[in-house]
């Protein structure tokens, strides 16, 4: 039986329709600040939103969580890395528009108060804040036993955050300068990151009934540790790159995988051809084999080993790769910006349209 994200409970067409409804409604609120200094520069649809401060600076805002990865943390009774995922999901989106992350507030919803679990979750958040060079200035903890159930009785929780960044308006990166023949540099992921877990869990844990504490032959460590590997925080690589190189666009490869590149279409009428992606890490091969998942579904759902993409002129490609590798990240020339629109991926000589 062939599995898909939709069969796992995530219908991307319906998600997109919901996003459209949300966008249409919230844009009505822009009139609430009409005539004021703080106007919306970039609204919903990009990796982060921007508010004009009326001077050279703009505020960047992004809200995100860890998805159903929290369920794996509950099943493993291991909570010290999930906070890293939460911070990474916020910070990585802010840097995509050129903003420097500054501070964060978190929202932790619990099935019941558990001091040890809260300590582990917060330890991860604090560690990630140090990695991202940001402060955590507050948040909210809610105890909601009737709402938060989770995968293990008593361990239910959800974690989300809002992160704020600052950027000079002249340095904002929206993708409006993308050009045909720009190169696409992909930066390696640390694995599945924080997206696609609804499908991964259904396939690995429910269909194949794999044990999280055991090591499948395809992996080098137990499955649970592989799945809980924290999302990488790309701050250092991106900040050093945009300071030294002319970057045209940056894409965080998260939910929807490489279709995320289409977020630039409102800013530049270009397409993306990925014809040199590295071999996917073993975790993705395992998910695909067990779930009999098509290549197209895999590249629409998972990062497949690439967590972030940087688009720049061909003459800058070597500098971008060097800058990323100097910050401790492997980087690859994975494709080209092309004319037209859409995303195409070359998988073993077959061209997939995402």
N, C-alpha and C positions, 0 to 999 in steps of 0.2 A: 504494500500500500504506500503510495507516494504522499509524503507530508509537505505542507506549506505553512507559511505564517498565518494565512487565513484559516486553515484547518486547526491551527493551534489556538485560534480565538482572536487573532488580530487581523481585521479586514482593513487593509491600507486605503482602499477606496472610500470606505465609510469614515475612516480617520481623517482623510483629506476633506471630505464633505463637512465633517464637524469643525475642522480648522477654518474652513471658509465661513461657516456660520459665526464662529467666535470672532474672526477678523472683522467681519461686517458689523457686528454689534459693538465691539470695543472701539472701532474707529469713530463711532459717534461721540465718544468721550473726549476726543481731541478738542472739540469746541468748548469744553469746560475751561480751557486755559487760553482761549483766544484773546489776543491783546496782551498777554503776559509774556515775560521774557522766555520762560521755559517752554519751548515748542518741541514737537516731535520731529526729529530728523530722520530716523529710520524706525518704522513701526514693525508689526508682526510679519513673519515670513523670512527674515534673515536670521543669522545665528544669534544675534543679540539686538536689542532695541536701543536707540540713542535719543537722549534729551539734550537740547541746546541750552547751555547755561548763559547764553547771551554774550559771552566773551569768546576766547579762543578754545575753551574747553567744552567738552560734551561728556555727559554721564552715560555710561553703557550699563544696561541691566539685563540679567538673564536668570530664569528660574528653571530648575531641573531636579531630577531625583535619580534613583538607581534602578527603577523598574522592578521586575520580578526577580532580580538577582538577590533581593532581600530574602526571598523564600529559600534559596540555597544556603544563605548564611544561617537561617533558622534551622534548617535540616542538619547543618554541620555544627551547630552550636558554637559558631565562630563569628565574632562581630567586630574584630579589630581592624578590618580592612574596608568595610563597607563605607565608612566615612570618607576614605580616599576616593572611592568611586563617585560619591556625591559631589565633592569639591571639584574633581576632575571634569565631570560633566558640565559644571557651570563655567569653570575657568577656561576650558578648551573652547567653549563657544564664544566667550568674550574676546579671546585673543584672535579669533577669526576675523573680527572687524578692526583689528589693530589696537584694541584697548588694553591697558595695563590693569589687571585685577587689583582691587584695593581691599575690599572687605566683604563679609558674608554674614547672613543670618540664616539659621537652620530651623526646620520644623520636624520634630520627632513625635510621631504618633505611636502609642504603645497599647497593647492589649491589657497589660497590667504593669504596675511599677516594678522594675527589676534593677536594683542598683548596680549589680555586676554587669548586666548587659548594657546599661546606659554608659557605664564607665568605659567599656570596650568601644562602643560606637563613638563616643566623644574623643577617645584616644586616637582613633583613626582620623576624625575630623581635624583635630589639632595637629597631627603629623602632616596631613595634607596641606593645612594652612601654612605650615613652615616651608613645605616644598614649594608652594605657590606664592610665598612671600606676602600673604594677606593676613588680616585680622579677622577674628570671629567676634562680633560685637553684641551678640544676643540671639534670641530665637524664641521658640515656643515648644513646650512639651505638653502633649495632650494624652490623657488616659481614656481610651474609648473601647471598652470590652465588647460592646454591641456592634462596633464597626470593624475593628481590627481583629482578625482571627488568625491569619498566617497559616503556615504549613505544619507547625508543631504547637499543641496547646500550651498557652502561657508565654510563648516566645514571639507572638505576632508583633510586628512593628512596620512602619514605613518611614522613610527618611527623604527629605527634600530640602532645598535651600534656594535662596535668592542671593546672587552675587552682584556686586557693583564694581565698575571699573571706570577709569578716566582715559580720555583720548583727546589729542588736539584735533579739531575739526578738519584741519588740512591733512591729517594723517589717517583719516578713516579709510578703511579698505572695504569696499562694497562689491568689487568685481566689475565696476563700470569701465575699467581700463583693460579688461580681458581682450585679447586679440587672437585671431586665427594664427596658428603655429607657435603660440606660447607652449612651453613645456609644463608637464604636470609632474611634480616631485612628490612621491609618496613616502611618508614616514611610518616606520613599522609600529604595529600595535603590540601590546603585551598579551594578546589572546583575544578572547571574546568581548572584553571590556564590559559594558553595561547594557548591551542591546541584543535583541534576538533571544532572550532567555525564555520567553513563552514557548517558542518553538524548540529550543535546545532542551528544555526540561521535559516537554512532552515526548520528545524522541528518545532522549537518553535515559530518563528516569521512569517514565510511564510505559513506553513501548518496549524498550530494551531491558528495562528494570536493572540498570547498572547500579552498582554499589558505589556511593560517593567516596567511601573510605578505601576502595580498592583501585588498583592501577590497571586500566585496560591495556592490552598489548600495544596499542597504537601510541600511548602516552608515556612520558618519562616520570610521572608522578601520579598520585591518586586523583581520581576524577574531580572530587570536591575541591582540592587545592587548585587544580587547573581552572575550574570555573570561577573560583573566588580570587584569582589573580587580579589585583587592582588595575583599574583603568589608568593608563599613563597620563601624566600631566606634562603637556608640551610647552609650558611657559618659556623655559630657558631657550629652547631651540627656536621658537617663533620670535621672541623679543630680540635675540641676537641677529636673526635673519633679517627682520624688517629694519633694523638699525643699520645694517651693512649692505642691503640689497633692495632693489626696486621690486616689490612684490605686488602682483596684480590681483590675487584672490587667495583666500585660505578656506578650506572646507574641512569640517570635523565629520568624520565618517562614523555616524551613529545609527539610530533607527532609520531604516530605509536604505542603509548602506550607501552605495555609490550614486543612488538617485539624489542624494543630498547635493550633488554638484548642480542640479537643476535650480537650486535656490538663486543662482546668479542670472538666470534667464531674464528677470525683469530689469536687470542692469546692463546686460550685454547680450546681444543675440548671437550666441555662440553655442557650440556643442562640445562634447568631450569624448575622446577616443582613447580607451585604456588598452594598449596592446603589448605592454611589457610588465604586467604585474608579476611579482614573485610567487613562487609556489606557496599555496596556503599552508599555514601551520597545521600540525596533526589534529588538533581539536576540531577544526572545521571539516577535515576529511572524515573524522569519526562521525560527526553529526550527519554529514551528507550520506555516508554509507548506511548507517543505521536507519535513517529516515527515508532513504531512497529519494532524496530531494534533488530536484533538477539544478543544473548549473545556474540557470537564470534566477531561480528562487534564492539560491545561496548568495549570489552577488547583489540581490535586492534586499537581503535581510541582514547579512553579517559583514563585518569589515574585512574578512578574508586575509587578515595580516597587515592591513594598512589603516592606521588610525587617524591620519591627517594628510591632506593634500595641499601643496603649495603650487600656485600657478605663477610663472614668471617668464620673461623673455628668454629665448634659447641661450643667449650669451651669458645669462646669469645662472644657468643650471648648475654648473660646477661649484660656484660660490655657495649656492643654497645647500647642496649636498654636504659640502665641507663644513658649513656653519652648523647644520644639524648634527653631523657626526662629532663635531667638537663639543657639542652639548650632551653627547652620549647616546644619540639616536641613529640607528641605521636608516639611510634614506636611499631612494631609488628613483631613477627616471622611468616613470610608469606609463607615460602617454603624452598626448598632444591635445591642445584646444583646436577645434576645427570649425568650419563654417556650418551654418544651419543650427539646429538645436537638438537636444536629446543626449543620452549617454549610451555609448556602445562599448562593450567589453569583449576582447578577444580571448577566448578560452580554448586552448589547444587548436587554434586555427578556425574555430567557429565564432562568428560575430553575434553577440547577444545584444539586443536592444532593451534597455531597462526602462 
